Amino acid sequence: MVISEIALPSLIEIAQQTRVAAGKLAVLSTEARNNALEAIAKALEASKLEILAANEADLRVAEADNIAPALYARLKLGESKLQAAIAGVRDVAKLDDPVGVNQIHRELDEGLILKRVTCPLGVLGIIFEARPEALIQITSLAIKSGNGVILKGGREAINSCQVLTKVIRRALDSTEIDSDVVQLLTTREEIKQLLELDQYVDLIIPRGSNSFVRYVQDHTRIPVLGHADGICHLYLDSAAEINKAINITVDAKTHYPAACNAIETLLVHQDIAEEFLPQIATALEAEGVQLRGDEATRKIINATPANEHDWKTEYSDLILAIKIVDSLETAIAHINQYGSKHTDGIITEDRQAAVMFQDRVDAAGVYHNCSTRFADGFRYGFGAEVGISTQQMPPRGPVGLEGLVTYKYKVTGNGHIAATYTGSDAKPFTHIDY
């Protein structure tokens, strides 16, 4: 007897299934979506040991493959990251429903009513390297906002992603939501196919290296939300307070150096350089940071010579480039030339300088007297984030629920026709807002 193999669905069929399931999700109540998120949170808690074991398997392979330290750090889940991700799922459930919000309610004429109402985007294609917790964050945001999601994790996180997806889909099976709203792709070849599915996928969100994000941006007609670089700056103004500046600098560089919101360049005003640099250098070197400096910096502290390439580099590691500048204007010009429009900060007690910096630096996040590490959807109160966007058009910065909905115009009349409002005897519109 010949046993026939079960044919696996094609990527087009998977996308079609996701779109159908997303259409059903879009019209479910807020309560139904929140109940599903709670079911996911409980399932993740119950499967903690299985999830962490899968992640440990990924880490063992990563160690054998000698992957970059920054990628290894992003890959490592651990109990604390997992618990934070689960808390994030519940935080998303607590957020206001972004779907069905009336943004405009206007009478065009008596009996002719216009409404602009928020609605889900449809199907999201998420491609990410490492970061297993990103799968949890993105899925929870997608469900809350009524969207389907097709996930493609990096091969380095395949065990983690497969277990997480299995747990989430199994949890959805106990709710009103069709588990086909969450799909996982597992091969590199599927990335190119996914990028071609503009008929079924409404938004691509890539999370990974600079070259990877640029590849995605260059190879799809689907709108892309994301950022290619995370070159963040911290400027120590002439009116900076020493201890505050040291604490913030150390945190912004060393709290999680692999993160895209960690600083890569430190700019120091020349008036405070001789006093600040030795103290900051001591504090950073105690945390294992390698310093690279321009010529003026190296006259004050020991540092590897920095060149043009360093100002353009996202190290994602314990490496920091330092440059002495002669003014606030020079610092702003440097940031606008070399920055990636992600997050940049100023340390100063001069309020006027802070206002000028925040007004003139072109970035999604511009901070005063605090660490750039606050550039995060969870810390902003979004519950979680699908990514950080550095594009000029919104959404910009950490993107949560508000970036996953669009809107439609609903117009209701009673036999109204456009001809009534044209010609020499045209009837005027009332345009009354409610």
Protein Blocks (a to p, Z undefined) as FASTA:
>chain_A
ZZdddddddfklmmmmmmmmmmmmmmpcfklmmmmmmmmmmmmmmmmmmmmmmmmmmmmm
mmmnopafklmmmmpnojmlmmmmmmmmmmmmmpccfehpafbdcdfbghiacddddddf
biacdddeejlllmmmmmmmmmmnopacdddddfklmmmmmmmmmmmmmmmmmmmbdfkl
pccdfbfklmmmmmmmmmlpcbdcddddfklmmmmmmmccbdcdddfbdcdcddddfkbc
fklmmmmmmmmmmmommbmkbcfbdcddfklmmmmmmmmmmmmmmnopacdddfklmmmm
gcddddfklmmpcfkpacddddddfbfklmmmmmmmmmgolagcdddfbfklmmmmmmmp
ccfbdcehiafklncfklnonopafbdcfbfbdcehjddfklmcccddddddehiafklm
gcjklccdfkiaZZ
